[in-house]
Amino acid sequence: MRLLALISLCCTTLACTLAQAQDMAPARILFIGNSFTFAQGSAVRYFHPDSVTDLNGTAQGGMPALFKAFATQAGLRYDVSLETQPGSGLEFHLENRRDRIARPWDLVVMHGQSTLDFEKPGDPAKLVRKSREMAELLLDSNAAVRFFLLATWSRADQTYPAEGTWAGKPIETMATDVRKAYDRAAANTPNVAAVIPVGEAWTRAMQQGIADANPYDGIAFNQLNLWTHDHYHASAHGSYLEALVVFGAVTQRDPRSLGASECAGFELGFTTQQVLALQQVAAVQLLADGLIESVDAPAADNKAPQPCQ
């Protein structure tokens, strides 16, 4: 009888443990940003808005919804929220949206204005200050929250026209300058897990001939345009690459593990070759930054793509 009782107790304990594991709350992740987050000018803007929580009630999915789709396919549970404002830096959210964002998040992905400072383009000082202020605000709600600073991409409209801040310089220069600014911000901000190298992944895609580097002279055959029609915001392909890099940085998963049948790329109308090429670029960039441990050969994926669930 004692043996049966012991076995019964062990089974009950195991069942409770398994039930608790299954019922564990998903990680709460917040995306704070602007039109680079909600994907102004492309189909990504309203991609599966019901899969995420838009704290401003504008029913946008954007890049965070792509992240959610990737995580779901990888068997990872995230409760994804976004709080965005077009044409803004982190100062706007601190001044106007504290009531919406000051909650106990587990993870926060955030970025500032694309030129770093409206009044002083290229100057990192405001980003450095406001990143720290944002972290201090959110740490009051959860001292264990981890931050990811998203270093954004080079803008063609700031590089090729004569009036651009980076006019006449190589296309990669702006992304390099932005990354340096985010590195400074990370060094000054508590609980930063990583700087996410989105801009450098864009540069890598151009250097490898996957994406065209200059939309002003036309898009080369068989290359992607990472910018949308304004040569400023991301196209669907650009946001997809952004989301792949974010996914890898946050989860430490090789984005190539999503495979050729990845559902978001399918829904956006990408070819499997485009999906695989963008996954490869993201993975190599993440490896270069030490954000994933290794880049293994992707597993064979012969499944027919299906819509996201």
C-alpha positions as CSV (number, residue, x, y, z in Angstrom):
1,M,0.0,0.0,0.0
2,R,2.8,2.4,0.9
3,L,4.4,1.7,-2.5
4,L,1.2,2.4,-4.3
5,A,0.7,5.6,-2.3
6,L,4.2,6.7,-3.1
7,I,3.7,6.0,-6.8
8,S,0.4,7.9,-6.7
9,L,2.0,10.8,-5.0
10,C,4.9,10.9,-7.6
11,C,2.4,10.7,-10.5
12,T,0.3,13.5,-9.0
13,T,3.4,15.7,-8.5
14,L,4.6,15.1,-12.0
15,A,1.1,15.8,-13.4
16,C,1.0,19.1,-11.5
17,T,4.5,20.0,-12.7
18,L,3.6,19.3,-16.3
19,A,0.3,21.2,-16.0
20,Q,2.2,24.2,-14.5
21,A,4.7,24.1,-17.3
22,Q,1.9,24.1,-19.9
23,D,0.1,26.9,-18.1
24,M,3.2,29.1,-17.7
25,A,2.4,32.6,-18.9
26,P,4.0,33.6,-22.2
27,A,6.8,36.2,-22.1
28,R,5.4,39.7,-22.2
29,I,7.3,41.7,-24.9
30,L,6.7,45.3,-25.8
31,F,7.8,47.1,-29.0
32,I,8.3,50.8,-28.7
33,G,8.9,52.7,-31.8
34,N,7.5,54.6,-34.8
35,S,6.7,54.0,-38.4
36,F,9.8,51.7,-38.7
37,T,8.0,49.4,-36.2
38,F,4.5,49.5,-37.6
39,A,5.8,49.4,-41.2
40,Q,4.5,52.5,-42.9
41,G,3.9,52.0,-46.6
42,S,3.8,48.2,-46.9
43,A,1.5,45.3,-46.5
44,V,3.2,44.5,-43.2
45,R,1.4,47.4,-41.5
46,Y,-1.8,45.4,-41.1
47,F,-0.4,41.9,-41.0
48,H,-2.4,39.9,-38.5
49,P,-3.2,42.8,-36.2
50,D,-5.3,40.4,-34.1
51,S,-2.2,38.4,-33.1
52,V,-0.7,41.4,-31.1
53,T,-2.0,44.1,-28.8
54,D,-1.7,47.6,-30.2
55,L,-1.7,49.8,-27.0
56,N,-2.9,52.8,-29.0
57,G,-5.9,51.0,-30.5
58,T,-4.9,51.6,-34.1
59,A,-5.2,47.9,-35.1
60,Q,-1.7,47.7,-36.6
61,G,0.3,44.5,-36.7
62,G,3.6,45.6,-38.3
63,M,6.9,44.1,-37.6
64,P,5.8,42.9,-34.1
65,A,3.2,40.7,-35.8
66,L,5.8,39.1,-38.0
67,F,7.9,38.4,-34.8
68,K,4.8,36.8,-33.3
69,A,4.3,34.6,-36.4
70,F,7.9,33.5,-36.3
71,A,7.8,32.7,-32.6
72,T,4.6,30.7,-32.9
73,Q,6.0,28.7,-35.7
74,A,9.1,28.0,-33.5
75,G,6.8,26.8,-30.7
76,L,7.6,29.8,-28.5
77,R,5.0,31.7,-26.5
78,Y,5.1,35.5,-26.5
79,D,2.4,38.0,-25.5
80,V,3.3,40.8,-28.0
81,S,2.3,44.4,-27.6
82,L,3.3,47.5,-29.5
83,E,3.2,51.2,-28.8
84,T,4.1,53.4,-31.7
85,Q,3.9,56.9,-33.0
86,P,4.9,58.0,-36.5
87,G,7.9,60.4,-36.8
88,S,8.8,60.1,-33.2
89,G,11.8,59.4,-30.9
90,L,11.7,57.8,-27.5
91,E,11.1,61.3,-26.0
92,F,7.6,61.3,-27.4
93,H,6.6,58.1,-25.6
94,L,8.1,59.3,-22.4
95,E,6.2,62.6,-22.5
96,N,2.9,61.3,-23.9
97,R,2.4,57.5,-23.3
98,R,3.7,56.7,-19.9
99,D,0.3,55.5,-18.8
100,R,0.3,52.9,-21.6
101,I,3.8,51.6,-21.4
102,A,4.6,51.7,-17.6
103,R,3.7,48.0,-17.0
104,P,5.6,44.9,-15.9
105,W,7.1,43.8,-19.2
106,D,9.6,40.9,-19.4
107,L,11.3,42.2,-22.6
108,V,11.2,45.5,-24.4
109,V,12.5,46.2,-28.0
110,M,12.8,49.9,-28.7
111,H,14.3,52.4,-31.0
112,G,14.4,56.2,-31.6
113,Q,14.0,58.5,-34.5
114,S,15.7,57.3,-37.7
115,T,18.2,60.2,-38.0
116,L,18.8,60.0,-34.2
117,D,17.6,63.6,-33.6
118,F,15.2,65.7,-35.7
119,E,17.0,68.9,-34.7
120,K,20.5,67.5,-34.9
121,P,20.5,64.7,-37.4
122,G,23.4,62.3,-36.7
123,D,23.8,63.4,-33.1
124,P,23.4,60.5,-30.7
125,A,23.1,62.5,-27.5
126,K,19.3,62.5,-27.2
127,L,19.1,58.8,-28.0
128,V,21.6,58.0,-25.3
129,R,19.7,60.1,-22.7
130,K,16.2,58.9,-23.6
131,S,17.1,55.2,-23.8
132,R,18.2,55.4,-20.2
133,E,15.1,57.4,-19.1
134,M,12.9,54.8,-20.8
135,A,14.7,51.9,-19.1
136,E,14.4,53.6,-15.7
137,L,10.7,54.1,-16.2
138,L,10.1,50.5,-17.1
139,L,12.4,49.1,-14.4
140,D,10.1,50.6,-11.8
141,S,7.4,48.1,-12.9
142,N,9.7,45.1,-13.3
143,A,13.3,45.2,-12.1
144,A,14.1,42.1,-14.2
145,V,13.0,43.5,-17.6
146,R,15.5,43.2,-20.3
147,F,15.9,45.7,-23.1
148,F,16.9,45.3,-26.8
149,L,17.9,48.5,-28.7
150,L,17.1,48.2,-32.4
151,A,19.7,49.9,-34.6
152,T,17.8,50.9,-37.7
153,W,18.8,51.1,-41.4
154,S,20.3,53.5,-43.9
155,R,17.8,55.7,-45.6
156,A,18.2,56.1,-49.3
157,D,16.4,59.4,-49.1
158,Q,19.1,60.7,-46.7
159,T,22.0,59.4,-48.9
160,Y,21.3,59.9,-52.6
161,P,19.5,63.3,-52.8
162,A,21.9,66.3,-52.3
163,E,20.0,67.6,-49.3
164,G,20.3,64.4,-47.2
165,T,22.4,64.4,-44.0
166,W,24.5,61.5,-45.4
167,A,24.5,62.8,-49.0
168,G,27.4,61.6,-51.1
169,K,28.5,59.0,-48.6
170,P,28.3,55.2,-49.2
171,I,24.9,53.7,-48.4
172,E,26.2,51.8,-45.4
173,T,27.5,54.9,-43.7
174,M,24.2,55.9,-42.1
175,A,23.6,52.4,-40.7
176,T,27.1,52.3,-39.3
177,D,26.6,55.7,-37.6
178,V,23.3,54.7,-36.2
179,R,24.8,51.5,-34.8
180,K,27.5,53.4,-33.1
181,A,24.9,55.6,-31.5
182,Y,22.9,52.6,-30.2
183,D,26.1,51.1,-28.8
184,R,26.6,54.3,-26.9
185,A,23.0,54.2,-25.7
186,A,23.4,50.5,-24.6
187,A,26.5,51.3,-22.6
188,N,24.6,54.0,-20.7
189,T,21.4,52.0,-20.2
190,P,20.8,49.3,-17.5
191,N,19.6,45.8,-18.3
192,V,20.3,45.9,-22.0
193,A,20.5,42.4,-23.4
194,A,21.7,43.4,-26.9
195,V,21.8,45.9,-29.7
196,I,19.8,44.4,-32.6
197,P,21.8,44.9,-35.9
198,V,18.9,45.5,-38.3
199,G,20.7,48.2,-40.3
200,E,23.8,46.1,-40.7
201,A,21.7,43.2,-41.9
202,W,20.2,45.5,-44.6
203,T,23.7,46.6,-45.6
204,R,24.8,42.9,-45.7
205,A,21.9,42.1,-48.0
206,M,23.0,44.9,-50.4
207,Q,26.6,43.9,-50.3
208,Q,25.7,40.3,-51.1
209,G,23.6,41.3,-54.1
210,I,20.3,40.2,-52.5
211,A,19.0,43.7,-52.3
212,D,19.6,46.8,-54.5
213,A,21.6,49.5,-52.9
214,N,20.2,52.5,-54.8
215,P,16.4,52.7,-55.6
216,Y,16.9,56.0,-57.4
217,D,18.5,54.4,-60.4
218,G,16.1,51.5,-60.6
219,I,16.0,48.0,-59.0
220,A,18.4,45.6,-60.6
221,F,17.0,42.3,-62.0
222,N,16.5,39.6,-59.4
223,Q,17.3,41.9,-56.5
224,L,15.0,43.1,-53.7
225,N,14.1,46.7,-52.8
226,L,14.3,46.9,-49.0
227,W,12.7,50.3,-49.0
228,T,9.1,51.1,-49.9
229,H,8.1,53.8,-52.4
230,D,9.4,56.7,-50.3
231,H,13.0,55.3,-50.2
232,Y,12.8,55.8,-46.5
233,H,10.5,53.2,-44.8
234,A,10.9,49.5,-45.2
235,S,9.2,47.5,-47.9
236,A,7.6,44.2,-47.0
237,H,10.9,42.6,-47.7
238,G,12.7,45.1,-45.5
239,S,10.4,44.6,-42.6
240,Y,10.6,40.9,-43.0
241,L,14.4,41.1,-42.7
242,E,14.0,43.4,-39.7
243,A,11.7,40.9,-38.0
244,L,14.0,38.0,-38.7
245,V,16.9,39.8,-37.0
246,V,14.8,40.8,-34.1
247,F,13.5,37.2,-33.8
248,G,17.1,35.8,-33.7
249,A,18.3,38.4,-31.2
250,V,15.5,38.0,-28.8
251,T,15.1,34.2,-28.9
252,Q,18.7,33.3,-29.8
253,R,17.3,31.0,-32.5
254,D,18.7,30.7,-35.9
255,P,16.1,32.3,-38.2
256,R,16.9,29.8,-40.9
257,S,15.2,27.2,-38.7
258,L,11.9,28.8,-39.8
259,G,12.5,27.2,-43.2
260,A,11.4,27.9,-46.8
261,S,7.7,27.2,-45.9
262,E,7.7,30.0,-43.3
263,C,4.0,31.2,-43.3
264,A,4.4,35.0,-43.1
265,G,6.7,35.2,-46.2
266,F,4.1,33.0,-48.0
267,E,1.3,35.3,-47.0
268,L,3.2,38.4,-48.1
269,G,3.8,36.8,-51.6
270,F,7.5,36.1,-51.3
271,T,9.1,33.3,-53.3
272,T,10.8,30.5,-51.3
273,Q,14.1,31.7,-52.7
274,Q,13.5,35.2,-51.2
275,V,12.5,33.8,-47.9
276,L,15.6,31.6,-47.7
277,A,17.9,34.4,-48.8
278,L,16.6,36.9,-46.2
279,Q,16.8,34.2,-43.5
280,Q,20.4,33.5,-44.5
281,V,21.4,37.2,-44.3
282,A,19.8,37.6,-40.9
283,A,21.5,34.5,-39.5
284,V,25.0,35.5,-40.7
285,Q,24.5,39.0,-39.3
286,L,23.4,37.6,-35.9
287,L,26.4,35.3,-35.9
288,A,28.7,38.2,-36.6
289,D,27.3,40.0,-33.6
290,G,27.5,37.0,-31.4
291,L,23.7,36.9,-30.9
292,I,23.4,33.2,-31.9
293,E,26.0,30.6,-31.2
294,S,26.2,28.9,-34.6
295,V,24.8,29.0,-38.1
296,D,24.1,25.4,-39.1
297,A,23.0,24.3,-42.5
298,P,19.2,24.7,-42.7
299,A,17.2,21.6,-42.4
300,A,15.5,20.4,-45.6
301,D,12.0,21.9,-45.8
302,N,9.9,20.3,-48.5
303,K,6.6,21.3,-46.9
304,A,4.2,23.3,-49.0
305,P,3.8,26.8,-47.5
306,Q,0.5,27.5,-45.7
307,P,-1.1,30.6,-44.3
308,C,-0.2,31.5,-40.7
309,Q,-2.6,30.1,-38.0
